[in-house]
């Protein structure tokens, strides 16, 4: 990029200048000291950020608890399926005084 008319090229805009709407003139100290948002707008933004963050956290926690609940249910169900028949057998044998082996 050559400047044929001898003028200096435009300065590269600084992000804070662009955000503050000061890209053409550059940020002088008086304009740079002004906040981009007033207090009400800042409070609205903080509320929106907190609200959306809470909603996301709530969804993720509900999902995690559902997954844990499903996993726990499966574990308990499997253990009952495996251990309950033996428990019932042992209780019936003890109650009826039946030996486990007919050769005894």
C-alpha positions as CSV (number, residue, x, y, z in Angstrom):
1,X,0.0,0.0,0.0
2,X,1.7,3.1,-1.2
3,X,0.5,6.6,-0.5
4,X,0.9,8.4,-3.8
5,X,-0.2,11.9,-2.6
6,X,2.4,12.1,0.2
7,X,-0.1,12.1,3.1
8,X,0.4,10.0,6.2
9,X,-1.8,6.9,6.3
10,X,-4.7,6.9,8.8
11,X,-3.7,5.6,12.2
12,X,-4.7,2.1,13.1
13,X,-7.8,2.2,15.3
14,X,-7.4,1.0,18.9
15,X,-10.1,-1.3,20.2
16,X,-11.0,0.9,23.2
17,X,-11.3,3.9,20.9
18,X,-13.7,1.9,18.6
19,X,-15.8,0.8,21.6
20,X,-16.0,4.3,22.9
21,X,-16.9,5.6,19.4
22,X,-13.7,7.6,19.1
23,X,-12.0,5.8,16.2
24,X,-11.6,8.8,14.0
25,X,-10.1,11.2,16.5
26,X,-8.2,8.9,18.8
27,X,-8.9,8.7,22.5
28,X,-8.0,11.9,24.4
29,X,-7.8,11.7,28.2
30,X,-11.2,13.4,28.8
31,X,-13.1,11.1,26.5
32,X,-11.2,8.0,27.6
33,X,-12.2,8.7,31.2
34,X,-15.9,8.6,30.3
35,X,-17.6,5.2,31.0
36,X,-19.0,3.4,28.0
37,X,-22.2,2.6,30.0
38,X,-24.1,4.5,32.5
39,X,-24.8,2.9,35.9
40,X,-28.3,1.7,34.9
41,X,-27.0,0.0,31.7
42,X,-24.2,-1.6,33.7
43,X,-26.7,-2.9,36.3
44,X,-28.9,-4.3,33.5
45,X,-25.9,-6.1,32.0
46,X,-24.8,-7.5,35.3
47,X,-28.3,-8.8,35.9
48,X,-28.5,-10.4,32.5
49,X,-25.1,-12.0,32.9
50,X,-26.0,-13.4,36.3
51,X,-29.5,-14.6,35.1
52,X,-28.1,-16.4,32.1
53,X,-25.2,-17.9,34.1
54,X,-27.7,-19.2,36.7
55,X,-29.9,-20.7,34.0
56,X,-27.0,-22.5,32.4
57,X,-25.8,-23.8,35.8
58,X,-29.3,-24.9,36.6
59,X,-29.6,-26.8,33.3
60,X,-26.2,-28.5,33.8
61,X,-26.9,-29.5,37.3
62,X,-30.3,-30.9,36.5
63,X,-28.7,-32.9,33.6
64,X,-25.9,-34.2,35.9
65,X,-28.4,-35.2,38.6
66,X,-30.6,-37.1,36.1
67,X,-27.5,-39.0,34.8
68,X,-26.4,-39.8,38.4
69,X,-30.0,-40.9,39.3
70,X,-30.1,-43.2,36.3
71,X,-26.7,-44.6,37.2
72,X,-27.6,-45.2,40.8
73,X,-30.9,-46.8,39.8
74,X,-29.1,-49.2,37.5
75,X,-26.5,-50.1,40.2
76,X,-29.1,-50.7,42.9
77,X,-31.3,-52.7,40.5
78,X,-28.3,-54.9,39.4
79,X,-27.3,-55.5,43.0
80,X,-30.8,-56.5,44.0
81,X,-31.0,-58.8,41.0
82,X,-27.7,-60.4,41.9
83,X,-28.0,-60.6,45.7
84,X,-31.7,-60.9,46.4
85,X,-32.2,-64.5,45.2
86,X,-29.3,-65.7,47.4
87,X,-30.6,-63.8,50.4
88,X,-34.1,-65.3,49.9
89,X,-32.6,-68.7,49.6
90,X,-30.5,-68.4,52.7
91,X,-33.5,-67.1,54.8
92,X,-35.8,-69.9,53.6
93,X,-33.1,-72.5,54.3
94,X,-32.5,-71.1,57.8
95,X,-36.2,-70.8,58.6
96,X,-37.1,-74.3,57.2
97,X,-33.8,-75.8,58.5
98,X,-33.0,-77.3,55.1
99,X,-29.4,-78.3,54.4
100,X,-27.9,-76.9,51.2
101,X,-26.7,-80.3,50.2
102,X,-29.1,-83.4,50.2
103,X,-26.1,-85.7,50.9
104,X,-25.5,-84.3,54.4
